[in-house]
Amino acid sequence: MKKRHLFASAILGFLTCLVLFAPFVTSPTKADEIDDLQKQIDALNKAREMSVNATKPLEGQLDTLRTQLASIQVRLQSLSASIAAKEQDLQVREDKLVVQQVLLNSRVRSYYIRSFLTDPLTVIFSQSNSGDIFRELSYRQATTQEDQKIIMDVTAEMIDLSNQKDKLEKDKASLAVLQKQVDENATFLNGEITKAKAYQADLSTQIAQLSARQQQLIAQKLASLGLPTSAYTTKGGCSSDLTNGKDPGFSPKFALFTYGVPHRVGLNQYGALGRAQAGQNYSDILHTYFNADLASGYNQGITIHVAGTNEYGQSFDTNWNIEEYVKHVYEVPADWPMEALKAQAIAARSYALAYTNNGSSSICPSQSCQVVKQELNSSRWIDAVNATAGQVLTSGGQPIKAWFSSTAGGYYHSSSDVGWNSTAYTKTGVDANGSVSSFADLQSKAYDHSSPWFYCDWGSRSAYSGTAWLKPDELADIVNVLILAKADSSTQQHLSQVDKPNPDGVDTWDAGRVKQELRSRGTTPFNSIDSGSVDADFSSGATTTVHISGDAGSRDFSGTDFKNYFNLRAPSNINIVGPLFTIEKR
């Protein structure tokens, strides 16, 4: 009994040594990832604190938080899935160990029994010859070593399993803490977004809507610009082109520059030029701008009645069949690449057929419809018309009103984007050779960047060399008007431009009166603007925020509000003519 007790103590010591020193392989730890996630969440909590302490919810900051939160959530989901898989694996290992433990008990028992039988003297006296003695000793030694190995392997597996289960429970607890923090941030974030939206909605209601007569005044200003909606025309142009050297006679000076000209729906003519120069054919070009079928063999005998006067003083009361009519269209320069000419010929043919309902009504010969002259266009244009004879863009089997304009400014829009009736065949997209994430990208990658009207300021004043440059105090007045309209909607009808009669028949407040009204409402007005910049949504092509700094501090305005009140207050016919614009200072 004493010998057995000593052996049992030895086995216990042996197992204890295995527990303390036996090497084993563990699964890849998630500790570093959990620590990293905790750091990210700490940063998120810090950003949340900054947002709470901000004077107003910043939607741009919320977008960043939302993106960061989504990234953390994805990683948490991955970590959770990894832990679940590991938990399942440990369960399988644990089930196997039930069997292995039976084996271990058996091996320990046999190892214990053999410890009494491996005494060499016992073997020697039990065998009849030396060969048997050595074979028996070798066999017993091998069996004992195998028992030792199995005992060590099973014990190591049990130790590893125990450690991994402990680690798993710690990971699950850490994950639960992280998930709770993420959920708290998600709840907070949703609340902040709701508040931001409510803030913006409240801001919109605070800013007075332009009256119908003020909108009419702005429309008249826009019409007076003579915007070049056709690429063929040389009418109109940038007032203060940054390279033309026009000096208004004062400095510093500010101007608002717009990308493209209205209306930006359908075929972008200078965009078609850039695409043709890049090797695209007319079918590729048309399918870029229209969700329509390119059909062949359309009725070439349809008569088109042209009535009215074009920009060249020619009067029409003329009938041509559709193919002859298209040969008299002047919409793009005839020396452009043939693929661009073909795309324009098909668009012009489709537009005329749709506009006249296949010849049942008339069409005008000016930019209001499409430019037509009495004389035939050049031979290259006629070649493009002949090469595409009978080809029409259709939707539901009918020709579409395939709108086109000279310069879209790097973006094309659906008809509903610009307030027209919704159509299934117009599209919205970025008209650039590659992704656009900055104004520099737009200037270099837009297919229509070669247009002379790609980046322009519009309007002019003869007193300042026919430019649209504004003095720092003039821009300050426009900013003050917007601040006042935002603060008190009852003042709005007094805020039209001062160099024209007030469209609402009331007195127009000059710059001094606007400043006085702001002071009476506890607001310090601007006397001069030092700088201006914008933020833009480069996915849709719109200025989102205008930042203004001057002697009264800094102010931010939505792009739409700034554009509306700039166009209302700016002198003469100076105008922002599109959704994407910037501020230049010289």
C-alpha positions in Angstrom: 0.0 0.0 0.0 2.8 2.4 0.8 4.4 1.7 -2.6 1.1 2.4 -4.4 0.6 5.6 -2.4 4.1 6.8 -3.3 3.4 6.0 -7.0 0.1 7.9 -6.9 1.9 10.9 -5.5 4.5 10.6 -8.2 1.7 10.6 -10.9 0.1 13.6 -9.3 3.4 15.4 -9.3 3.9 14.4 -12.9 0.5 15.8 -13.9 1.2 19.0 -11.9 4.4 19.5 -13.9 2.5 19.0 -17.1 0.0 21.7 -16.0 2.8 24.1 -15.2 5.3 23.4 -17.9 3.7 21.4 -20.8 3.8 23.4 -24.0 0.6 23.7 -26.1 -0.6 25.6 -29.2 -3.4 28.2 -28.8 -5.7 29.7 -31.3 -4.9 33.2 -32.6 -5.9 35.7 -29.8 -8.4 38.5 -30.4 -6.9 40.7 -27.6 -5.2 43.1 -30.0 -8.3 43.5 -32.0 -10.5 44.1 -29.0 -8.0 46.7 -27.7 -8.0 48.3 -31.1 -11.8 48.4 -31.2 -11.9 49.9 -27.7 -9.5 52.7 -28.9 -11.8 53.3 -31.9 -14.9 53.5 -29.6 -13.0 55.8 -27.2 -12.4 58.0 -30.2 -16.0 57.8 -31.2 -17.1 58.7 -27.7 -14.7 61.7 -27.9 -16.2 62.8 -31.2 -19.7 62.4 -29.7 -18.7 64.6 -26.8 -17.4 67.2 -29.2 -20.6 67.0 -31.2 -22.7 67.5 -28.1 -20.7 70.5 -27.1 -20.9 72.0 -30.6 -23.2 75.0 -31.1 -25.2 73.2 -33.7 -25.3 69.6 -35.1 -22.9 69.3 -38.0 -24.2 66.9 -40.5 -20.8 66.4 -42.1 -19.5 65.3 -38.7 -22.4 63.0 -38.2 -21.7 61.4 -41.5 -18.2 60.7 -40.4 -19.4 59.3 -37.1 -21.9 57.1 -38.9 -19.2 55.8 -41.3 -16.9 55.1 -38.3 -19.7 53.4 -36.4 -20.7 51.2 -39.3 -17.0 50.1 -39.7 -16.8 49.3 -36.0 -20.1 47.4 -36.2 -18.8 45.3 -39.1 -15.7 44.4 -37.1 -17.8 43.6 -34.1 -19.9 41.3 -36.2 -16.8 39.6 -37.5 -15.4 39.2 -34.1 -18.7 37.8 -32.8 -18.8 35.3 -35.6 -15.2 34.3 -34.9 -16.0 33.8 -31.2 -19.1 31.8 -32.0 -17.0 29.5 -34.3 -14.4 29.2 -31.6 -17.0 28.3 -29.1 -18.4 25.6 -31.4 -14.9 24.2 -31.9 -14.3 24.1 -28.2 -17.5 22.2 -27.7 -16.4 19.6 -30.2 -13.0 19.4 -28.5 -14.7 19.0 -25.1 -16.9 16.2 -26.4 -13.8 14.4 -27.7 -12.0 14.8 -24.4 -14.8 12.9 -22.7 -13.6 9.9 -24.7 -10.0 10.8 -24.2 -10.4 11.1 -20.5 -11.5 7.4 -20.3 -8.4 6.6 -22.3 -6.3 8.7 -19.9 -7.7 6.9 -16.9 -7.0 3.5 -18.5 -3.5 4.6 -19.5 -2.7 5.9 -16.0 -3.9 2.6 -14.5 -1.9 0.6 -16.9 1.1 2.8 -16.3 0.7 2.3 -12.6 0.5 -1.5 -12.9 3.5 -1.7 -15.2 5.5 0.2 -12.7 5.5 -2.9 -10.6 6.3 -5.2 -13.5 9.1 -3.3 -15.2 11.7 -4.2 -12.6 14.5 -5.8 -14.7 15.1 -8.6 -12.1 11.5 -9.6 -12.4 11.8 -9.9 -16.1 15.1 -11.8 -15.9 13.8 -14.4 -13.5 10.6 -14.9 -15.5 12.3 -15.6 -18.9 14.1 -18.8 -19.9 16.8 -17.3 -22.2 18.6 -14.0 -22.9 16.7 -13.3 -26.2 13.4 -13.5 -24.5 14.7 -11.3 -21.7 15.7 -8.4 -24.1 12.5 -8.7 -26.2 10.3 -8.5 -23.1 12.3 -5.6 -21.6 12.1 -3.7 -25.0 8.4 -4.3 -25.3 7.7 -3.1 -21.8 9.8 -0.1 -22.2 8.0 0.9 -25.5 4.6 0.4 -23.9 5.6 2.5 -20.9 6.8 5.3 -23.2 3.6 5.2 -25.2 1.6 5.4 -22.0 3.6 8.5 -21.0 3.1 10.2 -24.4 -0.7 9.6 -24.3 -0.9 10.9 -20.7 1.1 14.0 -21.7 -0.9 14.7 -24.9 -4.3 14.2 -23.3 -3.3 16.3 -20.3 -2.0 19.1 -22.5 -5.2 19.1 -24.5 -7.2 19.4 -21.3 -5.1 22.3 -20.1 -5.4 24.1 -23.5 -9.1 23.5 -23.5 -9.4 25.0 -20.0 -7.4 28.0 -21.0 -9.2 28.6 -24.2 -12.6 28.4 -22.4 -11.4 31.0 -19.9 -10.2 33.2 -22.8 -13.5 32.7 -24.6 -15.5 33.8 -21.7 -13.3 36.9 -21.3 -13.6 37.7 -25.0 -17.4 37.3 -24.8 -17.5 39.7 -21.8 -15.4 42.2 -23.6 -17.5 41.9 -26.8 -20.6 42.5 -24.7 -19.1 45.7 -23.3 -18.1 46.9 -26.8 -21.5 46.1 -28.3 -23.1 48.1 -25.5 -21.0 51.1 -26.3 -21.7 50.8 -30.0 -25.4 50.5 -29.3 -25.3 53.6 -27.1 -23.4 55.5 -29.9 -26.0 54.3 -32.5 -28.8 55.6 -30.3 -27.0 58.8 -29.8 -26.2 59.1 -33.5 -29.7 58.6 -34.6 -30.9 61.2 -32.2 -28.2 63.7 -33.4 -29.2 63.1 -37.1 -32.8 63.6 -36.2 -31.9 66.9 -34.4 -29.7 67.9 -37.4 -32.5 67.3 -39.8 -34.9 69.2 -37.5 -32.4 72.0 -37.3 -32.1 72.2 -41.0 -35.8 72.1 -41.4 -36.2 74.8 -38.9 -33.5 76.8 -40.7 -35.4 76.4 -43.9 -38.6 77.8 -42.4 -36.7 80.7 -40.9 -35.2 81.7 -44.2 -38.0 83.6 -46.0 -39.1 82.2 -49.4 -38.6 84.5 -52.3 -41.8 86.1 -53.4 -43.3 85.3 -56.9 -42.3 88.7 -58.1 -38.8 88.3 -56.8 -38.5 85.0 -58.5 -39.7 86.7 -61.7 -37.0 89.3 -61.3 -34.3 86.6 -60.9 -35.7 84.9 -64.0 -35.4 88.1 -66.0 -31.8 88.6 -64.8 -31.0 85.0 -66.0 -32.7 85.6 -69.4 -30.7 88.8 -69.9 -27.4 86.8 -69.7 -27.9 85.2 -73.1 -26.6 81.9 -71.9 -25.1 79.8 -74.7 -27.4 76.7 -74.6 -26.1 75.7 -78.0 -22.4 74.8 -78.6 -22.6 76.4 -82.1 -23.3 79.9 -80.9 -20.6 82.4 -79.9 -23.1 84.5 -78.0 -22.5 85.0 -74.3 -19.4 84.2 -72.3 -17.6 84.5 -69.1 -17.7 88.0 -67.7 -14.5 87.9 -65.6 -12.6 85.0 -67.0 -9.6 84.4 -64.8 -7.2 84.6 -67.8 -8.7 87.4 -69.8 -7.1 90.1 -67.8 -10.2 92.3 -67.3 -9.6 94.6 -64.5 -12.6 96.1 -62.7 -10.4 98.8 -61.2 -10.5 97.6 -57.6 -8.9 95.0 -55.4 -9.4 92.7 -53.6 -12.3 91.5 -55.7 -14.7 88.5 -55.5 -16.7 86.7 -58.1 -19.0 83.7 -58.1 -18.1 81.1 -60.8 -20.5 78.4 -61.9 -19.7 75.1 -63.5 -21.7 74.7 -66.8 -24.8 76.5 -67.9 -28.5 75.4 -67.7 -30.1 73.1 -68.2 -27.7 70.2 -68.0 -30.4 67.6 -69.1 -29.7 65.0 -71.8 -26.8 65.3 -74.3 -23.9 67.4 -73.0 -22.6 68.8 -76.3 -19.1 69.5 -75.2 -19.2 66.3 -73.2 -19.9 64.5 -76.5 -16.9 66.2 -78.0 -14.7 65.1 -75.2 -16.0 61.5 -75.4 -15.5 61.4 -79.1 -12.0 62.6 -78.7 -11.5 59.8 -76.2 -12.5 57.2 -78.8 -16.2 56.6 -78.0 -18.6 56.1 -80.8 -22.0 57.8 -81.2 -23.9 54.9 -79.7 -21.7 54.9 -76.6 -22.1 58.7 -76.3 -25.9 58.6 -76.6 -26.4 55.8 -74.1 -24.3 57.7 -71.6 -26.9 60.5 -71.5 -30.2 58.7 -72.3 -32.0 55.6 -71.1 -33.4 55.0 -74.5 -33.3 52.5 -77.4 -31.3 53.5 -80.5 -33.8 52.4 -83.3 -33.1 52.3 -87.0 -35.4 52.6 -90.0 -37.7 55.3 -88.5 -40.1 57.0 -91.0 -38.0 59.4 -93.0 -40.9 60.9 -94.8 -42.4 62.8 -91.9 -42.8 66.5 -92.6 -41.5 69.0 -90.0 -43.1 72.5 -90.0 -40.7 75.2 -88.8 -42.2 78.5 -87.7 -40.7 81.5 -86.0 -37.4 83.5 -86.0 -33.9 82.3 -85.2 -31.1 84.1 -83.4 -29.8 85.3 -86.9 -32.9 87.2 -87.8 -34.2 84.6 -90.3 -38.0 84.0 -90.3 -39.5 80.6 -91.0 -42.8 79.2 -92.2 -41.2 76.2 -93.8 -41.9 72.5 -94.3 -39.1 69.9 -94.7 -39.1 66.2 -94.4 -37.3 65.1 -91.2 -34.0 64.2 -92.9 -33.9 67.5 -94.8 -34.8 69.4 -91.6 -31.9 67.9 -89.7 -29.5 69.0 -92.4 -30.5 72.6 -91.6 -29.8 72.2 -87.8 -26.9 74.2 -86.4 -26.2 73.0 -82.9 -22.5 72.1 -82.8 -19.5 73.2 -84.8 -19.2 71.1 -88.0 -15.5 70.5 -87.5 -16.0 68.4 -84.4 -15.2 64.6 -84.6 -17.7 62.7 -86.7 -18.9 60.5 -83.8 -19.9 63.7 -81.9 -21.7 65.0 -85.0 -23.6 61.7 -85.4 -24.7 61.7 -81.8 -26.0 65.3 -82.2 -27.8 64.4 -85.5 -29.7 61.6 -83.9 -30.5 63.7 -80.8 -31.8 66.5 -83.1 -33.9 64.2 -85.2 -35.4 62.5 -82.1 -36.1 65.9 -80.5 -37.9 67.3 -83.6 -40.0 64.2 -84.0 -41.0 64.2 -80.3 -41.5 67.9 -80.1 -43.9 68.0 -83.1 -45.5 64.6 -82.2 -44.2 63.1 -85.5 -45.0 66.3 -87.5 -48.5 67.1 -86.2 -47.3 70.5 -84.8 -44.6 73.0 -85.5 -41.2 73.7 -84.0 -39.3 76.9 -83.6 -35.9 77.5 -85.2 -34.1 79.1 -82.2 -32.3 77.9 -79.1 -35.7 77.7 -77.4 -36.2 74.6 -79.5 -33.1 73.9 -81.6 -31.1 76.2 -83.9 -32.1 76.0 -87.5 -31.0 78.1 -90.5 -32.4 78.6 -94.0 -29.1 77.4 -95.5 -27.9 73.9 -95.4 -25.2 73.1 -92.9 -21.7 72.1 -94.0 -20.8 68.9 -95.9 -19.4 67.2 -92.7 -22.7 67.8 -90.9 -24.7 66.5 -93.8 -22.4 63.4 -93.9 -23.3 62.8 -90.2 -27.0 63.2 -91.0 -26.8 60.8 -93.9 -24.8 58.2 -92.0 -27.5 58.1 -89.3 -30.5 58.5 -91.5 -33.6 57.0 -89.9 -31.9 56.4 -86.5 -33.9 57.7 -83.6 -33.7 57.5 -79.8 -37.0 55.9 -78.6 -38.7 55.0 -75.4 -41.8 52.7 -75.6 -41.4 52.7 -79.4 -41.8 56.5 -79.6 -39.1 59.2 -80.2 -37.9 60.9 -77.1 -37.5 64.6 -76.5 -33.7 64.2 -76.6 -32.7 67.5 -74.9 -29.2 68.8 -75.2 -27.2 71.8 -74.0 -23.8 73.2 -74.7 -22.0 72.6 -71.4 -23.2 70.6 -68.3 -20.2 71.4 -66.1 -19.2 67.8 -65.5 -22.6 66.5 -64.6 -25.8 65.6 -66.4 -29.2 65.5 -64.8 -32.6 63.9 -65.2 -35.5 66.1 -66.2 -37.0 65.9 -62.7 -33.7 67.1 -61.2 -34.2 70.5 -62.7 -37.9 70.8 -61.9 -39.3 69.5 -65.3 -41.7 66.6 -65.7 -40.1 63.3 -64.8 -39.0 61.2 -67.7 -37.8 57.6 -67.8 -35.2 58.3 -70.5 -33.1 61.1 -68.9 -30.3 60.2 -66.5 -28.2 61.6 -63.7 -24.5 61.1 -63.6 -20.9 62.4 -63.4 -19.7 63.3 -66.9 -16.0 62.7 -66.3 -13.2 60.3 -67.3 -12.6 58.9 -63.8 -13.8 59.6 -60.3 -14.3 63.2 -59.1 -13.7 64.1 -55.5 -12.5 67.7 -55.8 -12.7 70.7 -58.0 -9.2 69.9 -59.3 -10.6 66.5 -60.4 -13.5 68.2 -62.1 -11.3 70.7 -64.0 -9.1 68.0 -65.4 -11.4 65.0 -65.8 -14.8 66.4 -66.9 -15.4 65.5 -70.6 -16.7 69.0 -71.3 -13.9 70.9 -69.6 -12.7 72.3 -72.9 -15.9 74.3 -73.2 -15.4 78.1 -73.0 -18.4 78.1 -70.6 -17.2 75.3 -68.4 -16.3 77.6 -65.5 -17.7 81.1 -65.7 -19.0 84.0 -63.8 -22.1 85.5 -65.3 -23.4 89.1 -65.6 -21.6 92.4 -65.9 -21.4 96.0 -65.0 -20.2 98.6 -67.5 -18.7 100.7 -64.7 -16.3 97.9 -63.9 -14.9 96.9 -67.4 -17.9 94.7 -68.1 -17.0 92.2 -65.4 -19.0 90.5 -62.6 -16.4 91.2 -59.9 -17.8 92.4 -56.6 -16.1 94.6 -53.9 -15.7 93.2 -50.4 -18.4 95.5 -49.1 -20.8 94.5 -51.9 -20.4 90.8 -51.0 -20.8 91.7 -47.3 -24.1 93.4 -48.2 -25.4 90.2 -49.9 -24.3 88.1 -46.8 -26.0 90.6 -44.5 -29.2 90.3 -46.5 -29.2 86.5 -46.1 -28.5 86.8 -42.4 -31.4 89.3 -42.0 -33.8 87.1 -44.0 -32.8 84.2 -41.8 -33.3 86.2 -38.6 -36.6 87.8 -39.5 -38.8 86.6 -42.4 -40.9 89.8 -42.3 -38.0 91.8 -43.7 -37.7 89.7 -46.8 -39.6 91.9 -49.3 -37.2 94.8 -48.6 -34.1 92.9 -49.6 -34.1 92.9 -53.4 -31.3 94.5 -55.4 -31.0 98.2 -54.9 -30.3 99.2 -58.5 -33.7 98.1 -59.8 -37.3 98.9 -58.8 -38.5 96.7 -56.0 -40.7 94.0 -57.5 -43.1 93.9 -54.6 -43.7 97.6 -54.7 -42.2 98.4 -51.3 -39.0 100.3 -50.3 -35.8 98.4 -50.9 -33.4 98.7 -48.0 -29.8 99.7 -48.9 -26.7 98.3 -47.3 -26.8 100.8 -44.4 -30.4 100.0 -43.6 -29.8 96.3 -43.6 -26.9 96.7 -41.2 -29.1 98.8 -38.9 -31.8 96.2 -39.0 -29.3 93.5 -38.0 -27.9 95.6 -35.1 -31.4 96.2 -33.8 -31.8 92.4 -33.6 -28.6 91.9 -31.7 -26.5 90.8 -34.7 -23.2 92.4 -35.7 -23.3 93.0 -39.5 -20.4 92.5 -41.9 -18.7 95.7 -43.3 -16.2 93.7 -45.4 -15.6 90.1 -46.5 -12.1 88.7 -46.3 -12.5 85.3 -47.7 -15.1 82.8 -49.0 -15.0 79.1 -49.8 -17.4 76.3 -50.5 -18.0 72.6 -49.8 -19.6 70.5 -52.6 -21.2 67.1 -53.1 -19.1 65.8 -56.0 -21.4 62.8 -56.5 -24.3 65.0 -57.6 -22.6 68.2 -58.6 -23.9 70.8 -56.1 -22.5 73.3 -53.7 -23.7 72.3 -50.3 -22.2 74.9 -47.9 -20.8 78.4 -48.4 -18.2 79.6 -45.8 -17.8 83.4 -45.4 -15.3 85.2 -43.2 -14.9 88.9 -42.5 -14.8 91.6 -39.9 -17.9 90.2 -38.2 -16.5 86.7 -37.9 -17.4 83.6 -39.9 -20.7 82.4 -41.2 -21.9 79.2 -43.0 -24.9 79.1 -45.3 -26.5 76.3 -47.4 -25.5 76.5 -51.1 -29.1 76.8 -52.2 -29.9 79.7 -49.8 -26.7 81.5 -50.7 -27.4 81.2 -54.4 -31.1 82.4 -54.1 -30.2 85.5 -52.1 -27.1 86.3 -54.1 -29.2 86.3 -57.3 -31.8 88.4 -55.6 -29.4 91.0 -54.2 -26.4 91.1 -56.6 -26.3 94.2 -58.7 -27.1 94.5 -62.4 -27.6 91.0 -63.9 -24.8 89.3 -62.0 -26.0 85.7 -61.4 -25.1 82.2 -60.2 -26.6 80.1 -62.9 -26.3 76.5 -61.6 -26.1 74.3 -58.6 -22.3 73.9 -58.5 -20.4 77.1 -57.9 -17.3 78.5 -56.1 -16.0 81.8 -54.8 -12.9 83.3 -56.5 -10.9 86.1 -54.9 -8.3 88.1 -56.6 
